């Protein structure tokens, strides 16, 4: 009689436990974004006589960013790295382009690396531009520095994710001396305004 009662009880127990979700299974939300080759980076600066703008007009790699939200965590984790070829910087002026590449020591350090670390909030993923901030590590000319970046995030009608980041940096942040010309008559100011526009697609 005891054996006959045990079997139904075991079946009932298995049926009930099959609907139990393990602790932590729904505590994490993650998305992956593939960076498009049409992404760009620009650097705006000035000298004592004029302004200049240099850009890397496209991204020649296919990299992925991963954004992760964990229940109870204060910040959102954003992981991934973009590596930009410094030699492709174009200042639309041969002399300025040459000076910038030389200052950045392109032969020894051919890449500008941006390593993404965090966001202060999870993107809403709408057509309306959302303002966020986040931390990144920027490595340039052999020196790595951590910065807080200002972002604008939006999604267009083609489901392309636009991540626009801006930050003011200095040559001196990376132990670099701003270029000079004509015996020092033309001096490049220390401050630079860096902006990048990543165009991405979400993947499963």
C-alpha positions, 0 to 999 in steps of 0.5 A: 500500500505504501509503494502504491502511494509513493508513485503518485506523490513522486509524479506530482512532485516532478510536475510541480518542480518542472514549473519552478524557474531557477534563482537568477535565471531572469536576473540578467538582460543582455544584448549584442551589437555588431559595429558597421563599417560605416562608423566614424571617428573625428578629432577637432582641434585648434592652433593659435591661428585656425581650427582643424578637423581630422577624421577616420572616415570608416571602420575597417573591422567587424567588432561586437559590443555587449551590453548587460544589465544585472538585477540589483547592479548599479551600473550597466556593463558595456563590454567590447573594444574598437581598434582604429588605424591611426594611419587613416586619420585625414585632416584634409590638409597634407601638412596637418595630417602628416604632423598629427600622425607623427605626433601620435607616433603612428609607426610605433603605435599604429592603433587607437583603442577604445575599450568600453566598460559601462553605461549609467542606464540601459538604452531605451532603444527608441527613435528619440535620442537618449542621453547617457554616460559611460566609462571607457579606457582610451589607449593612444601612443602607448598610454591608457587613460580612463574617461567618462564619455557622453553618449546619445543613443537612438534607433532609426527606421532601419533598426540601426542603432546609433551610438554617438560619443563625445569627450574632450581630451588633451595631448598631454593626457597621453604624454604627447607634445602638440605639434608646432610649425615654422619654428613655433610660430604656429602652435597646436593647442593642447585640447582636442574634442573627440567624437565617434559615431558607431552604427550597429545592428542588434544580434541574438 
